[in-house]
């Protein structure tokens, strides 16, 4: 089976989700074009985590080996106090014996540049801000601010948390009275942070850079919500993040929500990136004074690698520092007509468990598989396909969102109850239980059905375990055979002496029971049924020969059978 001939898809958004969507469509043989609003792509200068669930997909696409070269496997998260006292650790590996069950941590700019290199230049156009989407029974037209238009059979909104595609789609639904109330509410955020990535550092000063795996360090401030994260990356760099809850923004978000509710229908798309309310995404704008103020909160924190945390902040180029608000929201409406959403545009997840990018990739894989089975490009053909996509992905995305939120609360919440919860989880919860909890979103490992299935890798420790298991099974089977044969062959104690058979009597007089046991252990391995029959025939022939020659028969324990 193959997708309809001539099918063309317009992807809005040139971030990770948009690029991955394009790569998968390319392998599926589906025509596409990517429209990116920015004239120059500049991802945030920080780290990104890709969870093990997407490794099979990367292998199928031929990307895994290069991505592993760009990344370090994450071993776990160590939580420290501001003075460097160890508070506990979370093992993030879903299987301690397999590197393939560890998240990959890498530089976000490196990953973006790598994925972009896999897209043909003629399939990606920058500086295209989408302002309108119109549909006909057979196609859809995307209009940009520069009055250029692009025509295709459907539009995929991969343009992030403040998706222009989602705002246009929701406006159309709002005009028809079809938009759920929950989707009219703005994005929720109550945390802010400053993120950055250092220039290459000297491994002699920071030996942690030589480690093959990445251990995340988190410093928690005393009696304050501020924390600082450190992630050693490839290329002798360290990504860091300073931040915590933003009560001022939370209060402002509440006030703006009330104000927007009084204005009615414009709440779902009333903002732009430059406006000053929670749905606008103004957290992506930053001022140098704000960054200095936030970083001052951690000036006295003890750096886990030696020196001062300010040394790492000062070693970060200005272009690699950004201030962001950590929004979250699970939207209920993911599609309408010939428009469908993926990634942050339909489920914005706080980035405390590295789930945002992985869930976006899974969205793309699910849709691509469904497109491959599509028989027609009529609007009616897309509706059941989109509904199947939502049914498949929404539950898993919600689990990922909830786990990220719970982990953020575990780290940042203050008060007596929060301290007790942190102590229980970090100090007293068994590591196997934490791995099971963190692995709940990794159980489903989908793959692209139109490509060769991923190979099952056998890791060294796993091979040793399999060999030991096979050896144990063989030993068990041998013991079972010996037990069965021992029931078939008579023991020395069960043999009945006959008057004419005196050899055993003589043997008992000449040898001790220990000698008999040694002779029993040294005799040949227990005979099979076929060998026993052959042996009996030989003995029968010998018995006839003895009778003819009048030779007495020796009483041998193997001569008799029950």
MIPA-339759 format. One record per residue (C-alpha): residue in three letters; z, x negated, y. Coordinates in pm, whole numbers, padded with zeros to 5 digits, always signed. Each point is the difference from the previous one (the first is absolute). Layout:
<rs>
alaZXY ...
</rs>
This chain:
<rs>
unk+00000+00000+00000 unk-00068-00111+00358 unk+00051+00141+00352 unk-00280+00204+00162 unk-00295-00211+00110 unk-00006-00067+00374 unk+00367+00089+00053 unk+00132-00160+00319 unk+00361-00025+00121 unk+00125-00079+00351 unk+00330-00192-00004 unk+00196+00007+00326 unk+00236-00298+00025 unk-00053-00368-00075 unk+00353-00079-00115 unk+00114-00071-00353 unk-00061+00356-00125 unk-00346+00022+00153 unk-00110-00340-00133 unk+00133+00073-00351 unk-00176+00336+00003 unk-00325-00173+00089 unk+00038-00263-00274 unk+00063+00267-00265 unk-00292+00216+00115 unk-00222-00309-00010 unk+00087-00052-00368 unk-00058+00369-00069 unk-00349-00017+00151 unk+00080+00242+00285 unk-00142-00060+00348 unk+00256-00024+00283 unk+00056-00119+00356 unk+00327-00104+00164 unk+00076+00081+00365 unk+00284-00193+00168 unk+00140+00090+00341 unk+00102-00353+00102 unk-00269-00232+00128 unk+00180-00292-00165 unk+00210+00046-00311 unk+00344-00151+00045 unk+00256+00098-00266 unk+00369-00054+00067 unk+00105-00358-00055 unk+00247+00063-00279 unk+00025+00030-00375 unk-00116+00271-00237 unk+00116+00084-00351 unk-00227+00134-00273 unk+00181+00140-00299 unk-00088-00063-00368 unk-00146+00349-00040 unk-00323-00109+00171 unk-00058-00322-00195 unk-00223+00165-00259 unk-00220+00142+00275 unk-00031-00340+00168 unk-00098-00156-00332 unk-00273+00259-00055 unk-00138-00064+00349 unk+00001-00376-00057 unk+00254-00060+00277 unk+00319-00080-00189 unk-00046-00373-00047 unk-00074-00064+00368 unk+00282+00229+00111 unk+00245-00186-00223 unk-00109-00324+00168 unk+00082+00153+00341 unk+00338+00135-00105 unk+00335-00077-00159 unk+00162+00219-00265 unk+00317+00166+00131 unk+00307-00081-00207 unk+00259+00212+00179 unk+00191+00083+00319 unk+00322-00184+00085 unk+00225+00166+00258 unk+00222-00225+00211 unk+00244+00054+00283 unk-00079-00132+00347 unk+00211-00306-00086 unk-00190-00064-00322 unk+00248+00146-00250 unk-00174+00144-00304 unk+00049+00377-00024 unk-00221+00069-00300 unk-00349-00009-00140 unk-00268+00242-00119 unk-00240-00113-00271 unk-00336+00151+00096 unk-00175-00100-00322 unk-00076+00296-00228 unk-00011-00244-00294 unk+00186-00330+00021 unk-00226-00170-00254 unk-00332+00073+00168 unk-00138-00139+00323 unk-00248+00288-00018 unk+00287+00240+00064 unk+00090-00152+00336 unk-00113+00101+00346 unk-00242-00229+00182 unk+00117-00107+00347 unk-00256-00144+00239 unk-00102-00024+00361 unk-00145+00326+00130 unk-00268-00176+00210 unk-00102-00206-00306 unk-00033+00312-00216 unk-00195+00188+00266 unk-00241-00286+00052 unk-00046-00038-00376 unk-00083+00369-00048 unk-00230+00003+00299 unk-00196-00288-00151 unk-00084+00230-00294 unk-00167+00257+00230 unk-00361-00050+00106 unk-00018-00041+00381 unk-00255+00282+00032 unk+00250+00243-00158 unk+00274-00058+00263 unk-00029+00088+00368 unk+00280-00075+00248 unk+00065+00151+00344 unk-00061+00356-00128 unk+00265+00248+00111 unk-00054+00335-00172 unk+00038+00303+00226 unk-00161+00283-00198 unk-00103+00103-00352 unk-00237+00291-00066 unk-00110+00144-00332 unk-00296+00191-00141 unk-00038+00144-00353 unk-00166-00324-00112 unk+00133-00287+00216 unk+00252-00119+00258 unk-00056-00176+00332 unk+00246-00243+00164 unk-00026-00044+00377 unk+00145-00307+00174 unk+00109-00048+00360 unk-00313-00204+00076 unk-00204+00312-00104 unk-00129-00161-00318 unk-00002+00221-00311 unk+00022-00068-00371 unk-00106+00246-00269 unk+00126+00020-00357 unk+00115+00241-00268 unk+00372-00043+00064 unk+00249-00185+00221 unk+00299-00199-00123 unk+00278-00045+00255 unk+00152-00343-00061 unk+00098-00061+00361 unk+00377-00028-00031 unk+00308+00188+00111 unk-00159+00123+00324 unk-00323+00101-00169 unk-00269+00139+00229 unk-00162+00161-00305 unk+00324+00182-00085 unk+00045+00119+00358 unk-00357+00139+00008 unk+00045+00166-00339 unk+00338+00150+00094 unk-00144+00132+00325 unk-00266+00187-00197 unk+00262+00141-00236 unk+00227+00093+00291 unk-00278+00198+00166 unk-00043+00200-00321 unk+00373+00046-00050 unk-00003-00202-00326 unk+00220-00297+00097 unk+00350+00006-00158 unk+00293-00023+00239 unk+00126-00321-00160 unk-00327-00175+00086 unk+00032+00096+00366 unk+00311-00214+00040 unk-00042-00355+00131 unk+00066-00316-00195 unk+00368-00077-00045 unk+00140-00341+00084 unk+00347-00136+00064 unk-00052-00372-00054 unk-00177-00277+00186 unk-00061-00363-00077 unk-00168-00318+00114 unk-00211-00174-00264 unk-00155-00342-00001 unk-00131-00287-00211 unk+00059-00366+00074 unk-00261-00269+00026 unk-00010-00237-00301 unk+00340-00170-00034 unk+00113-00331-00146 unk+00103+00049-00367 unk+00232-00299+00032 unk+00205+00198+00251 unk-00041+00332-00184 unk-00016-00082-00376 unk-00011+00372-00081 unk-00369-00012+00093 unk-00068-00202-00317 unk+00128+00276-00228 unk-00273+00169-00203 unk+00171+00338+00036 unk+00127+00189+00304 unk+00365+00098+00033 unk+00051+00233+00299 unk+00310-00070+00207 unk+00162+00275+00207 unk+00277-00073+00255 unk+00218+00294+00104 unk+00181-00007+00332 unk+00370+00086+00007 unk+00089+00330+00167 unk-00359+00043+00117 unk-00320+00143-00141 unk-00212-00309+00059 unk-00133-00194-00296 unk-00240-00288-00051 unk-00240-00051-00291 unk-00165-00322-00119 unk-00297-00029-00240 unk-00141-00345-00091 unk-00380+00019-00032 unk-00289-00213-00116 unk-00120-00257+00252 unk+00355-00123+00082 unk+00069+00301+00220 unk+00297+00236+00026 unk-00035+00364+00101 unk+00298+00154+00175 unk+00111+00336+00130 unk+00281+00090+00240 unk+00100+00358+00053 unk+00193+00309-00086 unk+00059+00359+00112 unk-00099+00089+00356 unk+00238+00275+00120 unk-00174+00021+00336 unk-00340+00066-00158 unk+00157+00244-00246 unk+00148+00199+00287 unk-00327-00016+00192 unk-00188+00118-00310 unk+00230+00302-00022 unk-00054+00085+00365 unk-00377-00039-00028 unk-00012+00219-00310 unk+00169+00278+00188 unk-00233-00048+00294 unk-00308+00007-00223 unk+00123+00312-00178 unk+00010+00180+00333 unk-00367-00091+00055 unk-00108+00152-00330 unk-00308-00111-00185 unk-00052-00347+00144 unk+00292-00162-00180 unk-00193-00142-00293 unk-00247-00199+00204 unk+00131-00004+00353 unk+00072-00370+00007 unk-00201-00312+00038 unk+00108-00354-00054 unk+00090-00040+00362 unk+00216+00310+00050 unk+00378+00006-00013 unk+00114+00216-00287 unk+00058-00035-00367 unk-00330+00134-00117 unk-00193-00234+00217 unk+00078-00323-00172 unk+00105-00175+00320 unk+00215-00218-00221 unk-00310-00208-00058 unk+00010-00097+00370 unk+00250-00270+00089 unk+00126-00195+00292 unk+00119-00363-00008 unk+00335+00104+00149 unk+00058+00244-00286 unk-00073-00261-00264 unk+00237-00251+00162 unk+00270+00267+00015 unk-00035+00090-00369 unk-00009-00363-00113 unk+00314-00079+00199 unk+00192+00227-00239 unk-00049-00254-00282 unk+00046-00322+00197 unk+00333-00071-00174 unk-00125+00086-00349 unk+00017-00285-00251 unk-00344-00094-00126 unk-00004-00006-00383 unk-00234-00301+00005 unk+00202-00214+00238 unk-00015-00037+00375 unk-00012+00305+00227 unk-00193+00326-00037 unk-00126-00060+00352 unk-00179-00310-00130 unk-00223+00224-00213 unk-00053+00249+00283 unk-00098-00278+00239 unk-00234-00147-00266 unk-00199+00325+00002 unk-00317+00016+00213 unk+00006+00280+00258 unk-00304+00160-00158 unk+00194+00038-00322 unk+00287+00202+00151 unk-00006+00379+00024 unk+00247+00278+00068 unk-00041+00313-00211 unk+00168+00330-00060 unk+00054+00088-00365 unk-00127+00356-00029 unk-00003+00218-00309 unk-00138+00339-00096 unk-00141+00170-00309 unk-00276+00237+00111 unk-00076+00308-00206 unk-00368+00040+00093 unk-00218-00285-00125 unk-00347+00154+00017 unk-00213+00270+00154 unk-00370+00068-00045 unk-00175-00336-00027 unk+00293-00203+00134 unk+00265-00172-00212 unk+00285-00237+00093 unk+00135-00313-00173 unk+00288-00241+00061 unk+00217+00019+00311 unk-00213+00280+00144 unk+00150+00243-00256 unk+00323-00171-00113 unk+00162-00250+00238 unk+00266-00197-00186 unk+00260-00229+00158 unk-00079-00355-00113 unk+00334-00090-00156 unk-00120+00003-00359 unk-00358-00114+00058 unk-00139+00332-00116 unk-00237+00092+00284 unk-00290-00228-00095 unk+00035+00057-00375 unk-00001+00379+00034 unk-00306-00016+00226 unk-00188-00202-00265 unk+00096+00255-00266 unk-00137+00279+00223 unk-00332-00182+00023 unk-00018-00055-00377 unk+00073+00366-00075 unk-00267+00125+00242 unk-00262-00249-00121 unk+00049+00111-00361 unk-00044+00362+00105 unk-00311-00080+00205 unk-00156-00166-00302 unk+00016+00330-00194 unk-00137+00207+00290 unk-00315+00193-00089 unk-00094+00141+00342 unk+00060-00068+00369 unk+00047+00366+00092 unk+00319+00082+00189 unk+00115+00221-00289 unk-00016-00301-00233 unk+00240-00204+00213 unk+00282+00257+00020 unk+00118-00011-00366 unk-00047-00377+00003 unk+00222-00040+00307 unk+00263+00232-00145 unk+00009-00206-00319 unk+00046-00309+00216 unk+00299+00156+00176 unk+00154+00121-00328 unk-00031-00349-00144 unk+00124-00204+00292 unk+00248+00203+00207 unk+00297-00013-00240 unk-00023-00376-00056 unk-00040-00060+00373 unk+00309+00207+00073 unk+00203-00199-00253 unk-00114-00322+00166 unk+00087+00137+00345 unk+00346+00114-00109 unk+00081-00332-00168 unk-00102-00191+00313 unk+00214+00225+00219 unk+00301-00033-00231 unk-00031-00378-00002 unk-00022-00007+00381 unk+00314+00213+00024 unk+00177-00227-00248 unk-00069-00303+00219 unk+00049+00145+00347 unk+00260+00277-00025 unk+00343-00082+00145 unk+00346+00136-00067 unk+00251+00008-00285 unk-00218+00204-00238 unk-00305-00218+00066 unk+00201-00317-00069 unk+00128+00142-00329 unk-00352+00104-00104 unk-00138-00347+00079 unk+00279-00168-00194 unk-00055+00218-00307 unk-00377-00049-00003 unk-00010-00369+00084 unk+00304-00125-00193 unk+00077+00232-00287 unk-00325+00167-00102 unk-00154-00173-00308 unk-00324-00181+00069 unk-00178+00190-00280 unk+00088+00329+00169 unk-00127-00120+00337 unk-00326-00114-00162 unk-00037+00341-00162 unk+00058+00175+00335 unk-00238-00224+00194 unk-00257+00038-00277 unk-00021+00382+00016 unk-00304-00018+00228 unk-00170-00260-00222 unk-00015+00195-00324 unk-00347+00144+00067 unk-00255-00282-00004 unk-00341+00165+00058 unk-00335-00172-00028 unk-00357+00070+00105 unk-00161+00179-00294 unk-00356-00103+00089 unk+00084-00371-00030 unk+00098-00208-00299 unk+00364+00074-00091 unk+00248-00269+00103 unk+00089-00255-00264 unk+00351-00002-00141 unk+00144-00339+00083 unk+00247-00162-00239 unk+00251-00214+00188 unk+00166-00307-00162 unk+00344+00155-00034 unk-00152+00320-00129 unk-00203-00195-00261 unk+00316-00173-00121 unk+00174+00335-00026 unk-00293+00148-00196 unk-00001-00298-00241 unk+00372+00039-00061 unk-00040+00372-00060 unk-00285-00061-00248 unk+00209-00262-00182 unk+00292+00241-00027 unk-00227+00270-00140 unk-00140-00238-00264 unk+00351-00107-00102 unk+00108+00362-00028 unk-00301+00084-00220 unk+00075-00300-00226 unk+00360+00109-00044 unk-00113+00352-00085 unk-00241-00135-00265 unk+00269-00220-00152 unk+00245+00290-00008 unk-00256+00222-00174 unk-00092-00265-00255 unk+00364-00076-00072 unk+00037+00360-00112 unk-00301-00036-00231 unk+00113-00332-00163 unk+00323-00010-00206 unk+00285-00217+00120 unk+00171-00247-00229 unk+00306+00224-00026 unk-00210+00297-00126 unk-00167-00195-00285 unk+00113+00105-00350 unk+00021-00279-00251 unk-00165+00048-00332 unk+00128-00175-00315 unk-00313-00210-00036 unk-00003-00101+00369 unk+00256-00272+00047 unk-00159-00210+00271 unk+00175+00180+00281 unk+00334-00031-00180 unk-00052-00371-00039 unk-00109-00024+00363 unk+00316+00170+00116 unk+00208-00245-00195 unk-00182-00302+00139 unk-00038+00112+00364 unk+00236+00158+00246 unk-00077+00319+00185 unk-00076-00210+00309 unk-00274-00175-00195 unk-00141+00336-00100 unk-00004+00113+00363 unk-00174-00319+00103 unk-00258+00048-00279 unk-00048+00360+00118 unk-00063-00111+00359 unk-00243-00271-00110 unk-00209+00219-00229 unk-00341+00121+00127 unk-00025+00275+00261 unk+00040+00355-00130 unk-00310+00110-00190 unk-00227+00282+00108 unk-00071+00288-00236 unk-00342-00141-00101 unk+00151-00344-00065 unk+00279+00157-00203 unk-00250+00185-00225 unk-00194-00322-00055 unk+00322-00185-00078 unk+00103+00269-00250 unk-00335-00027-00179 unk+00043-00376-00029 unk+00351+00042-00141 unk-00119+00263-00246 unk-00268-00241-00127 unk+00258-00279-00027 unk+00235+00228-00191 unk-00270+00081-00253 unk-00073-00370-00040 unk+00369-00080-00057 unk+00027+00270-00264 unk-00292-00150-00184 unk+00153-00348+00022 unk+00361+00120-00046 unk+00104-00158+00336 unk+00316+00157+00151 unk-00040+00161+00344 unk+00207-00123+00295 unk+00184+00260+00199 unk-00139-00056+00350 unk+00096+00240+00281 unk-00363+00044+00100 unk-00095+00110-00355 unk+00156+00340+00037 unk-00089+00291+00227 unk+00207+00317+00055 
</rs>
